[in-house]
Amino acid sequence: MINPYKPNFEETPVSRIFNNFQYDAKHNDIITVSILTPYYNTDEVFLQTVDSVLQQSFLEWEWVIVDDGSTDEAAVRQLEAVSNRDVRIKVITQANAGPSAARNTAFRNSCGKYICLLDSDDLLEPTYIEKCIWFLESQEEFSFVNSWSVTFGDHEYVWQTGFETGKEHVTANSGPPMSVIRRKAYEAVGGFNEVIRKGHEDWEFWLSLAQKGHWGYTIPEYLEWYRRRDNGRFSQIMKETSINEDFERYIHTKFAHLKDVFPEPRLKQSTGYENLSFQLPFSNIIPKDECYRRILYLMPWMVTGGADKVNLDWVNGLVINNCQVTICTTLHSTNNWYSEFSKLTPDIFVLTNFLHTAEYPRFFDYIIRSRQIDAVIIAGSTFGYHLLPYLKSSHPMVAFIDICHVEEQWLNGGHPRFGVGYQDLLSRNIVTTGHLRDWMIERGADERKIDVCYTGIDCEKIEAAATLRNKKRSQLRIPDDLTVIVYAGRLCDQKRPYLLAEILRELKSKNIKFLCLIVGDGELKHHLTTLLKDYKLESCTRMLGVLDHQQWLEVLSASDVFLMPSEYEGISVALFESMAMKHVVPVMSDVGGQSEIIDKTTGFLVPKDTGELQSYVEALAFLITNPPERNAAALRGHHRIRSLFTYDSTISQLLTIINAAIENCHATPRICMTNGIAEEMATFAVEYKRLSSLADGLWAQSMTNNPTSNPGVDPYAPSTLIGVINLLSLIARTKLGNALFTNTTLCKIGNWLFTYMLERQRRKPKR
């Protein structure tokens, strides 16, 4: 998957071939999707198209390629060779009649419930077909679906505009011709207009579908790769000014009435206690190599963060140790690390992008059956926990394992609390601190099922970054003799940035020179910026914002002290990284499992008490004014990480835990409840998610500073507001409540009230 923020157009879907999806006719002899491709004198780029089709994660397809009278002998031989590569590929030859006729010929010779349009030089991401057909199964109002696209070749850009533009399609075509269509919709319009042979036939096709009441949806992921070549058909068409103008007039005239009667299908909205379907629409059994473990990894999202970095590292460790990993995320998010995870596995499903919530239970069931999953890892996914009764009852021989890092300030402990409550359905609990293990045991967990697995790090990578110290300090214009303090994390209540400002003010008041680099963003950024200005700390602080991991390591290499006065933590990943640097000493709050890593010889742990502000200042003053002692402590910390907390040892332990859990499930499979009760529990899981989403929406409406940075409810929000949100979510379930929440005036008043309460909370002094 391309990184839209820093696109590399050389990293196409076939630049790295994955071996996850091998076809076996013994397992898959059903045709669900028919891929239709017109072919005319296509050169060797067609082989890339072939590779992109053969590595599709959905296997129940046939590919009907129509050779539209190719005259190039090499192209004909190439197509013949391709037809022998897979029994699902069917080649039909006809006299040259144009791409519209070729597609229609392919359609008449196909049998799939769904039709996938694909030109002979374009590419598909591995999960393209699977996501498209699941969307159509999930959203009955839509007749076809495509995705955001990447244009590559002689022209390179990413393209987000799609079918959501609706009636604007009458004015201009908004995307490439790739799409997955319901068969009955294709039949309803009689296919493509074969009279059109000089381009734009897809434009007329979409509008013909609209004329029959059909319209489509565009999945917000870059799953299509549209090749643009200067000598290609599209480029040649666009050079024909008069032909294009004539065709536009034809379209505008023929479909002018659509501006008033354009179909407007809507995404299905969640309703209370929906009737869930548990029957799978198709099977798609992917043959399994017994040399590989199949792992389903459930996480809330793929974003920049400590827990997310652990997920990324652990998925990488699983992949390089012969595991095939499928990832599913369950919460709305920007998923700015999607491209990082996709380098490790192509099998990634952001459920919110293509699936109605009520479909989540059977989709998970489908994935486990399709991939023949050995173990499911739940890493911070609330919905994953709530769905455990249903999934364990359906798959008693699958090992279910959760990973927790820290007890949280919401829902009486957050995910570790779920780990305790659902422990009977879990094969193992993995925690990353001994502190959290003790916390869970105190709340009734069976200690025999809990494994401590520290989040070790790649010391070689950290040491390589450390060599950039002088270069980075020069870039940042930092004098050699100036001590640099670095603070990193989401600017939220957990990381206490307001305490950071107090510490720096006190330190400056002692005439101690320093520079503090602040890395991160969050809901308290404005509050922190204001405090730094009020305390006249702007000259000795720099706000660096969000950095990618390599940038963060470079900033860390330029630093001398890592400061993190957190309200609570598991063990910060940044703590491991700072200690591995050889020249950075940590000053941390004594919470969670930090004391399992830091001792008196390697850093400072500050207890949370009335004197903590002074303790932080004293620790920093000592380190700044005593460089030899600071350097000695840094080296001791480095040796401690090197000997006890390496990445390789962590992954080795993780694999041991997973393998033991799988073997135990095979030896003693357990059915925890009847299907009826399990399905009812799945219904409750969907209902809980619906109510949570409602609360999220109410909270998001109240956020006025930067709503895009708050994809869900802030878990550290004021308890008064959370209480109000919970009350409103209950009221909204009633007929009266529904009427109240749809009243525009009342919504405006509610927004103002939430904003007012939030601002009052933020203005309270925090010490």
C-alpha positions in Angstrom: 0.0 0.0 0.0 1.4 3.3 -1.0 2.2 6.0 1.6 0.2 9.0 0.3 2.2 11.4 2.5 5.5 10.3 0.9 4.5 8.3 -2.2 7.0 6.0 -3.8 5.5 5.1 -7.2 8.1 2.3 -7.7 6.6 0.3 -4.8 3.8 -1.1 -6.9 1.6 -4.1 -5.8 4.0 -6.4 -7.7 7.3 -4.9 -6.6 7.3 -7.4 -3.8 5.5 -10.7 -4.4 3.9 -12.3 -1.3 3.3 -16.0 -1.1 0.3 -15.8 1.1 -2.4 -16.7 -1.4 -1.6 -19.8 -3.4 -4.4 -21.3 -5.4 -5.4 -25.0 -5.2 -8.2 -26.2 -7.4 -9.0 -28.9 -4.8 -10.1 -26.3 -2.3 -11.5 -23.6 -4.7 -13.7 -24.7 -7.6 -16.4 -22.0 -7.2 -16.5 -18.8 -9.2 -17.7 -15.8 -7.3 -16.0 -13.0 -9.3 -15.4 -12.8 -13.0 -12.5 -10.5 -14.0 -13.0 -9.0 -17.5 -10.0 -7.7 -19.4 -9.8 -6.4 -23.0 -6.4 -7.1 -24.6 -4.8 -5.6 -27.6 -1.1 -5.7 -28.4 -0.2 -5.1 -24.8 3.5 -5.2 -24.2 5.4 -6.9 -21.3 3.7 -4.6 -18.6 0.8 -7.1 -19.0 2.9 -9.6 -17.0 2.7 -7.2 -14.0 -1.0 -7.1 -14.3 -1.0 -10.9 -14.3 1.1 -11.0 -11.1 -1.3 -8.6 -9.4 -4.2 -10.8 -10.2 -2.5 -14.0 -9.2 -1.7 -12.6 -5.8 -5.3 -11.6 -5.0 -6.3 -12.7 -1.5 -9.7 -13.8 -2.9 -9.3 -17.0 -4.9 -12.8 -17.7 -6.2 -12.4 -15.9 -9.4 -12.1 -16.5 -13.1 -10.3 -14.2 -15.5 -11.8 -13.8 -18.9 -9.3 -12.1 -21.2 -10.5 -11.1 -24.7 -7.8 -10.7 -27.3 -9.4 -8.0 -29.5 -7.6 -8.9 -32.7 -4.0 -8.3 -31.6 -1.6 -7.9 -34.5 1.7 -8.1 -32.5 3.0 -11.6 -32.6 5.0 -11.2 -29.3 1.8 -9.9 -27.6 -0.1 -13.0 -28.9 2.5 -15.4 -27.7 2.7 -13.6 -24.3 -1.1 -14.0 -23.8 -0.9 -17.7 -24.8 1.8 -18.3 -22.2 -0.2 -16.5 -19.5 -3.3 -18.6 -20.3 -1.3 -21.7 -19.3 -0.2 -20.3 -15.9 -3.5 -20.9 -14.1 -6.7 -22.9 -14.8 -8.8 -19.9 -13.8 -7.6 -17.9 -16.8 -9.7 -18.1 -19.9 -8.6 -16.5 -23.2 -11.1 -15.7 -26.0 -10.1 -14.3 -29.4 -12.2 -12.1 -31.6 -11.8 -9.7 -34.5 -10.9 -6.2 -33.5 -14.0 -4.5 -32.3 -12.8 -2.1 -29.5 -12.6 -2.4 -25.7 -16.3 -2.1 -25.2 -17.1 -5.0 -27.4 -14.2 -7.0 -25.8 -15.6 -6.4 -22.3 -19.1 -7.5 -23.4 -17.7 -10.6 -25.0 -15.9 -11.4 -21.8 -19.1 -10.8 -19.8 -21.1 -13.2 -22.0 -18.5 -15.9 -21.3 -18.4 -15.3 -17.6 -20.4 -16.7 -14.7 -19.4 -14.7 -11.6 -21.9 -13.1 -9.2 -19.6 -10.0 -9.3 -17.8 -8.5 -12.3 -14.4 -6.9 -11.9 -13.3 -4.6 -14.7 -9.5 -4.5 -15.2 -7.5 -3.2 -18.1 -4.5 -5.2 -19.3 -1.8 -2.7 -18.0 -3.3 -1.8 -14.6 -2.6 -3.3 -11.2 -4.6 -4.2 -8.1 -3.5 -4.4 -4.5 -3.8 -8.0 -3.1 -7.0 -7.4 -1.1 -8.8 -5.3 -3.7 -11.3 -7.9 -4.9 -12.0 -9.2 -1.4 -12.7 -5.8 0.0 -14.9 -4.8 -2.9 -17.2 -7.9 -2.8 -17.5 -7.7 1.0 -18.5 -4.1 0.7 -21.3 -5.1 -1.8 -22.4 -7.9 0.5 -22.5 -5.4 3.3 -24.2 -2.5 1.5 -27.1 -3.6 -0.6 -28.0 -0.2 -1.9 -24.8 0.1 -3.9 -24.4 -1.6 -7.3 -20.7 -1.2 -7.8 -17.5 -0.2 -5.9 -14.0 0.9 -6.6 -11.3 2.6 -4.5 -8.9 5.5 -4.4 -6.2 5.1 -7.0 -2.6 5.6 -7.7 -1.7 6.9 -11.1 1.8 5.7 -12.2 4.0 5.3 -15.2 4.7 8.5 -17.2 2.4 10.5 -14.9 2.5 10.0 -11.1 0.0 11.1 -8.5 -2.6 9.8 -6.0 -6.3 10.2 -6.7 -9.0 10.3 -4.1 -12.0 11.5 -6.1 -14.6 8.7 -6.8 -18.2 7.9 -7.0 -19.0 10.0 -4.0 -19.2 13.0 -6.4 -22.5 11.6 -7.6 -24.3 13.9 -10.1 -21.0 15.7 -10.8 -20.2 12.7 -13.0 -22.6 14.2 -15.6 -20.1 17.1 -15.9 -16.9 15.1 -15.8 -15.7 11.5 -15.3 -13.9 11.3 -11.9 -11.8 8.1 -11.9 -10.3 5.2 -13.7 -12.5 2.5 -15.3 -11.6 -0.2 -12.7 -14.5 -1.3 -10.5 -16.4 -4.4 -9.1 -20.0 -4.5 -10.2 -23.0 -6.6 -9.4 -23.8 -8.9 -12.3 -27.4 -7.8 -12.4 -26.4 -4.2 -12.7 -24.1 -4.9 -15.7 -27.0 -6.8 -17.3 -29.5 -4.0 -16.6 -27.7 -1.6 -19.0 -26.7 -4.2 -21.6 -23.0 -3.7 -20.9 -20.8 -1.2 -22.6 -21.8 0.8 -25.6 -19.9 -0.9 -28.4 -20.4 2.1 -30.8 -17.9 4.0 -28.6 -14.4 3.1 -29.8 -12.4 6.2 -29.2 -12.4 6.4 -25.5 -14.6 7.5 -22.6 -16.8 4.4 -22.8 -16.5 3.9 -19.1 -18.0 7.4 -18.5 -21.0 6.6 -20.5 -21.2 3.2 -18.8 -21.4 4.7 -15.3 -24.0 7.2 -16.3 -26.1 4.5 -18.0 -26.0 2.6 -14.7 -27.2 5.8 -12.9 -30.0 6.1 -15.4 -31.2 2.7 -14.4 -31.0 3.7 -10.7 -27.6 2.1 -9.9 -24.7 3.9 -8.3 -21.4 3.1 -6.6 -19.1 3.8 -3.7 -15.3 4.4 -3.5 -13.4 2.7 -0.7 -11.0 5.2 0.9 -7.8 3.1 0.3 -5.3 3.1 -2.5 -6.1 -0.3 -3.9 -6.1 0.5 -7.7 -3.0 1.4 -9.8 -3.9 3.1 -13.0 -1.0 3.2 -15.5 -0.6 6.4 -17.5 1.7 6.3 -20.5 2.3 9.1 -23.0 1.9 6.7 -25.9 -1.1 5.0 -24.2 -4.7 5.0 -25.3 -5.9 7.5 -22.7 -3.1 10.0 -23.5 -3.8 9.7 -27.2 -7.5 10.2 -26.6 -6.9 13.3 -24.5 -4.9 14.9 -27.3 -7.9 14.7 -29.6 -9.5 18.0 -28.6 -12.4 18.0 -31.0 -13.3 14.4 -30.3 -13.3 15.0 -26.6 -15.4 18.1 -26.9 -17.9 16.3 -29.1 -18.1 13.4 -26.6 -18.7 15.8 -23.7 -21.6 17.4 -25.6 -23.0 14.0 -26.3 -22.8 13.0 -22.6 -24.2 16.3 -21.3 -27.1 16.1 -23.7 -27.9 12.4 -23.2 -27.7 12.5 -19.4 -28.7 16.1 -18.6 -31.9 14.9 -16.8 -29.7 12.9 -14.3 -28.8 16.2 -12.5 -32.3 16.2 -11.1 -32.9 12.4 -10.6 -29.4 11.1 -9.9 -29.5 8.0 -7.6 -28.2 8.6 -4.1 -27.6 5.4 -2.2 -26.7 5.8 1.4 -24.3 3.7 3.6 -26.3 1.5 5.9 -26.6 3.0 9.4 -26.4 1.0 12.6 -29.7 0.4 14.5 -30.3 -1.0 18.0 -29.8 -4.7 18.3 -29.5 -5.4 14.6 -30.4 -8.8 13.3 -27.0 -10.2 12.4 -26.3 -12.6 9.6 -23.9 -15.4 10.6 -24.0 -17.3 7.3 -20.9 -16.7 5.2 -21.5 -15.4 1.6 -18.6 -17.3 0.2 -15.8 -19.5 1.6 -12.4 -18.7 -0.1 -10.3 -21.3 1.6 -6.6 -20.4 1.2 -4.4 -23.5 1.1 -2.0 -23.6 4.0 1.6 -24.5 4.0 2.2 -26.4 7.3 5.6 -24.7 7.5 3.8 -21.5 8.3 1.7 -20.3 11.3 -1.3 -18.3 10.4 -1.9 -15.4 12.8 -4.8 -12.9 12.9 -3.8 -9.7 14.6 -6.6 -7.5 15.9 -5.7 -3.9 16.7 -7.7 -0.6 17.0 -5.7 1.2 14.3 -2.3 1.7 12.7 -1.1 5.1 13.8 2.1 6.6 15.2 2.4 5.7 18.9 4.2 3.5 21.4 1.8 0.6 21.5 1.5 0.8 17.7 5.3 0.6 17.4 5.2 -2.5 19.5 2.6 -4.0 17.2 4.7 -3.1 14.1 7.8 -4.6 15.6 6.0 -7.8 16.7 4.3 -8.3 13.4 7.7 -8.0 11.8 9.1 -10.5 14.2 6.3 -13.0 13.4 6.7 -12.5 9.6 10.4 -13.1 9.6 9.8 -16.3 11.6 7.6 -18.0 9.1 4.2 -16.6 10.2 1.7 -15.3 7.7 -0.1 -12.4 9.4 -3.6 -11.0 8.7 -4.3 -7.6 10.3 -7.8 -6.2 11.1 -8.4 -2.8 12.6 -11.7 -1.9 14.2 -11.7 1.9 14.9 -12.0 4.9 12.6 -8.5 6.5 12.1 -6.2 8.2 9.7 -4.1 5.0 9.9 -1.0 6.9 8.9 1.2 3.8 9.5 -0.9 1.7 7.1 2.0 1.7 4.6 4.5 0.6 7.2 2.4 -2.5 8.2 1.8 -3.3 4.5 5.5 -3.7 4.0 5.2 -6.7 6.3 2.0 -8.3 5.1 -0.5 -7.6 2.2 -3.4 -9.0 4.2 -4.7 -5.9 6.0 -8.3 -5.0 6.5 -9.4 -1.6 7.9 -12.9 -2.7 8.6 -14.3 0.8 8.9 -13.3 1.6 5.3 -15.5 -1.1 3.6 -17.7 -2.9 6.1 -20.9 -2.2 8.0 -20.4 -2.8 11.7 -23.1 -5.5 11.8 -20.9 -7.5 9.4 -17.9 -7.6 11.7 -18.7 -10.9 13.5 -19.2 -12.9 10.4 -16.2 -11.2 8.7 -13.9 -12.3 11.6 -15.4 -15.8 11.3 -14.8 -15.7 7.5 -11.2 -14.6 8.0 -10.4 -17.3 10.5 -11.9 -20.0 8.2 -10.5 -18.5 5.0 -6.9 -18.2 6.3 -7.1 -21.3 8.4 -5.9 -19.2 11.4 -3.9 -20.9 14.1 -3.9 -18.0 16.6 -5.8 -14.7 17.1 -3.9 -11.9 18.9 -6.0 -9.1 20.4 -3.8 -6.0 20.9 -5.9 -3.1 22.2 -9.1 -3.9 20.3 -12.1 -3.5 22.6 -14.4 -5.1 19.9 -12.0 -8.0 19.7 -12.6 -8.8 23.4 -16.3 -8.4 23.2 -16.5 -10.8 20.2 -14.4 -13.5 22.0 -17.4 -15.6 23.2 -18.7 -15.9 19.6 -15.3 -16.5 18.0 -14.1 -19.1 20.6 -17.4 -21.0 20.4 -17.1 -21.1 16.6 -13.3 -21.9 16.6 -12.4 -24.0 19.7 -9.1 -25.2 18.2 -7.9 -21.6 17.6 -5.7 -20.1 20.3 -6.8 -16.6 21.4 -4.1 -14.4 23.0 -4.2 -10.8 24.2 -1.4 -8.3 24.6 -1.7 -5.5 27.2 0.8 -2.8 28.1 -0.7 -0.7 30.9 -3.8 -0.4 33.1 -5.8 2.5 31.7 -7.8 5.3 33.2 -11.1 4.3 31.5 -13.5 1.4 32.1 -11.9 0.6 35.4 -8.6 -0.5 33.8 -9.3 -0.6 30.1 -8.0 -3.5 28.1 -6.1 -5.3 31.0 -9.5 -5.4 32.8 -10.9 -7.1 29.7 -8.0 -9.5 29.8 -9.0 -10.5 33.3 -12.7 -10.7 32.6 -12.3 -12.7 29.4 -9.4 -14.9 30.6 -11.4 -18.1 30.5 -11.7 -17.7 26.7 -8.1 -16.7 26.2 -5.3 -19.3 25.9 -2.7 -16.8 27.2 -2.4 -13.3 28.5 0.8 -11.5 27.4 1.7 -8.4 29.4 4.8 -6.2 28.9 5.5 -5.5 32.5 5.7 -7.4 35.7 3.7 -4.6 37.3 0.7 -5.2 35.0 0.9 -9.0 35.7 0.6 -8.2 39.4 -2.2 -5.8 38.8 -4.2 -8.4 36.9 -3.6 -11.1 39.5 -4.9 -8.7 42.2 -8.1 -8.5 40.2 -8.7 -12.2 40.0 -6.6 -13.3 37.0 -5.0 -16.8 37.0 -1.3 -16.1 37.2 -0.5 -19.4 35.5 -1.9 -18.0 32.2 -0.1 -14.7 32.2 3.3 -14.3 30.5 5.6 -11.2 30.9 7.2 -10.4 27.5 9.1 -7.1 27.6 9.1 -5.0 24.4 12.8 -5.4 23.5 14.3 -3.2 20.8 16.7 -3.5 17.9 19.9 -2.2 19.5 21.8 -2.1 16.2 19.3 0.3 14.8 19.4 2.5 17.8 23.2 2.5 17.8 23.3 3.4 14.1 21.1 6.4 14.9 23.4 7.4 17.8 26.2 8.0 15.3 24.2 10.8 13.8 24.4 12.9 17.1 26.8 15.5 15.9 25.2 15.9 12.5 21.7 16.3 14.0 22.9 18.8 16.6 24.5 20.8 13.8 21.2 20.7 11.8 19.3 21.9 14.9 22.0 24.5 15.6 22.6 23.3 19.1 26.0 24.3 20.7 28.2 21.4 21.7 28.2 22.3 25.4 24.4 22.8 25.7 22.5 20.0 27.5 19.4 18.8 25.5 16.3 17.5 27.3 13.9 15.6 25.0 10.2 15.1 25.9 8.1 12.8 23.6 4.6 11.6 23.5 1.0 12.5 22.8 0.2 15.8 24.3 -2.6 14.6 26.6 -3.3 14.3 30.3 -1.5 10.9 30.5 1.8 12.5 29.5 1.2 15.6 31.7 2.7 18.3 29.4 1.5 21.0 31.9 3.9 19.4 34.5 6.6 19.6 31.9 6.1 23.4 31.7 6.3 23.7 35.4 9.5 21.7 35.6 11.2 23.7 32.9 10.1 27.0 34.6 11.7 25.9 37.9 14.8 24.7 36.2 15.2 28.0 34.3 14.7 29.9 37.5 17.9 28.3 38.9 19.9 29.9 36.0 20.6 26.4 34.5 21.0 26.5 30.7 19.3 23.8 28.7 17.2 23.2 25.5 14.1 21.1 25.6 12.9 19.5 22.4 9.2 18.6 22.5 8.1 15.8 20.1 4.4 15.1 19.6 1.0 16.5 19.1 -2.4 16.2 20.8 -5.3 17.9 22.4 -3.2 19.7 25.0 -0.8 21.2 22.4 -2.4 24.7 22.6 -2.5 24.5 26.4 1.2 23.7 26.5 2.2 26.3 24.0 0.3 28.9 26.0 2.1 27.9 29.2 5.6 28.0 27.5 4.8 31.5 26.4 3.4 32.6 29.7 6.5 31.2 31.5 8.9 32.8 29.0 10.3 29.5 28.0 10.2 30.0 24.3 13.9 30.6 24.0 14.8 27.3 25.6 12.2 25.0 24.1 11.3 23.9 20.6 8.1 22.2 19.5 9.0 19.7 16.8 5.5 18.2 16.3 4.9 14.6 15.1 8.0 12.8 13.7 8.3 9.4 12.0 10.4 6.8 13.8 13.7 7.5 12.1 13.3 11.3 12.7 12.5 10.6 16.3 15.6 8.5 16.7 17.8 11.3 15.2 16.3 13.8 17.6 16.9 11.4 20.5 20.5 11.0 19.3 21.0 14.8 19.7 19.7 14.7 23.2 21.3 14.1 26.6 18.2 13.5 28.9 14.9 11.8 28.2 12.2 13.4 30.4 8.7 11.8 30.7 6.6 12.8 33.8 3.7 10.5 32.9 0.5 10.1 34.9 0.7 6.4 34.1 2.7 4.1 31.8 3.4 0.5 31.1 7.0 0.8 30.0 7.5 3.5 27.5 9.1 2.2 24.2 11.0 5.5 24.1 12.5 4.6 27.5 14.1 1.5 26.0 15.3 3.6 23.0 16.8 6.4 25.1 18.7 4.0 27.3 20.1 2.1 24.2 21.6 5.4 22.9 24.7 5.2 25.1 24.6 8.9 26.0 21.0 9.6 27.1 19.8 9.3 30.7 16.1 8.8 31.5 14.2 10.9 34.1 10.8 9.2 34.5 7.8 9.1 36.8 7.9 6.0 39.0 4.7 4.4 37.6 3.8 1.1 35.9 6.8 -1.0 35.1 9.4 1.7 34.7 11.3 0.5 37.8 11.8 -2.9 36.1 14.0 -1.1 33.6 15.6 1.8 35.4 17.6 1.5 38.7 19.5 4.1 40.7 22.6 3.6 38.6 21.0 4.1 35.2 18.5 7.0 35.6 16.1 8.7 37.9 12.6 7.5 38.9 10.5 10.2 40.5 7.6 9.1 42.8 4.2 10.7 42.2 3.8 12.7 45.4 3.5 16.3 46.6 7.3 16.9 46.2 7.6 15.5 42.7 8.1 18.9 41.0 11.2 19.6 43.1 12.4 16.0 42.6 12.3 16.4 38.8 14.1 19.7 39.0 16.8 18.3 41.2 17.4 15.3 39.0 17.7 17.4 35.9 19.9 20.0 37.6 22.3 17.2 38.7 22.5 15.7 35.2 23.0 19.0 33.5 25.8 20.2 35.9 27.6 16.8 36.1 28.3 15.5 32.6 30.8 12.8 33.7 28.2 11.2 36.1 25.5 11.6 33.3 27.7 9.8 30.8 28.6 7.0 33.1 24.9 6.4 33.9 24.0 6.5 30.2 26.6 3.7 29.5 25.3 1.6 32.3 21.8 1.9 31.0 23.0 1.0 27.5 24.6 -2.2 28.8 21.5 -3.1 30.7 19.3 -2.9 27.6 21.9 -4.7 25.5 22.0 -7.7 27.9 18.3 -8.0 28.9 15.9 -6.3 26.5 16.8 -7.1 22.9 14.4 -7.4 20.1 15.5 -11.0 19.2 14.9 -12.3 22.7 11.5 -10.7 22.8 10.4 -12.3 19.5 11.8 -15.6 20.5 9.7 -15.5 23.7 6.6 -14.3 21.8 6.9 -17.3 19.4 7.3 -19.7 22.2 4.1 -18.4 23.9 2.1 -18.6 20.7 3.3 -22.1 19.7 2.5 -23.4 23.2 -0.9 -21.9 23.1 -1.7 -23.4 19.7 -0.5 -26.8 20.7 -2.5 -26.7 23.9 -5.7 -25.8 21.9 -5.2 -28.7 19.6 -4.7 -31.0 22.5 -7.6 -29.9 24.5 -10.1 -27.8 22.4 -12.8 -26.2 24.5 -16.4 -25.2 23.4 -17.4 -22.5 25.8 -21.1 -22.0 25.1 -23.9 -22.9 22.7 -24.1 -21.3 19.2 -27.3 -19.4 20.2 -25.8 -17.8 23.2 -22.5 -17.1 21.4 -24.4 -15.3 18.6 -26.4 -13.3 21.1 -23.1 -12.2 22.6 -22.0 -11.1 19.2 -25.1 -9.0 18.9 -24.3 -7.4 22.2 -20.8 -6.7 20.9 -22.2 -4.9 17.9 -24.6 -3.0 20.0 -21.9 -1.9 22.4 -19.9 -0.6 19.5 -22.9 1.3 18.2 -23.4 3.1 21.5 -19.7 3.8 21.8 -19.7 5.3 18.3 -22.7 7.5 19.3 -20.8 8.7 22.4 -17.7 9.3 20.2 -19.8 11.4 17.8 -21.2 13.5 20.6 -17.7 14.0 22.0 -16.2 14.9 18.6 -18.9 17.5 18.1 -17.7 19.2 21.2 -14.1 19.4 20.1 -13.4 22.8 18.5 -9.6 23.1 18.5 -8.6 20.2 16.2 -11.3 17.6 15.7 -9.3 15.7 13.1 -6.7 14.7 15.7 -9.4 13.1 17.9 -10.7 10.0 16.0 -12.7 8.8 19.0 -13.5 9.7 22.6 -10.5 11.0 24.5 -10.0 8.3 27.2 -8.7 11.0 29.5 -11.7 13.3 29.1 -13.2 14.9 32.2 -15.4 12.4 34.1 -18.3 14.8 34.2 -18.4 15.0 30.4 -18.1 11.2 30.1 -21.0 10.8 32.5 -23.1 13.2 30.4 -22.2 11.4 27.2 -23.2 8.0 28.7 -26.6 9.5 29.8 -27.2 11.0 26.4 -26.4 7.7 24.7 -29.1 6.0 26.7 -31.6 8.8 26.0 -30.8 8.5 22.2 -32.1 5.0 22.2 -35.7 6.2 22.9 -38.1 7.6 20.3 -38.2 11.0 22.1 -34.4 11.0 22.3 -34.0 10.4 18.6 -36.3 13.3 17.9 -34.4 15.6 20.2 -31.0 14.7 18.7 -32.2 15.5 15.2 -33.4 19.0 16.2 -30.9 21.5 14.7 -31.4 24.1 17.4 -31.0 21.7 20.2 -27.8 20.3 18.6 -26.3 23.8 18.4 -27.1 24.4 22.0 -25.6 21.0 23.0 -22.4 21.7 21.0 -22.0 25.1 22.8 -22.6 23.5 26.2 -20.0 20.7 25.6 -17.4 23.2 24.3 -18.0 25.5 27.4 -17.6 22.6 29.8 -14.5 21.4 28.1 -12.9 24.8 28.1 -13.7 25.2 31.8 -12.0 21.9 32.6 -8.9 22.8 30.6 -8.5 26.2 32.3 -8.2 24.5 35.7 -4.7 24.7 37.1 -2.9 21.3 37.0 0.0 20.8 39.3 
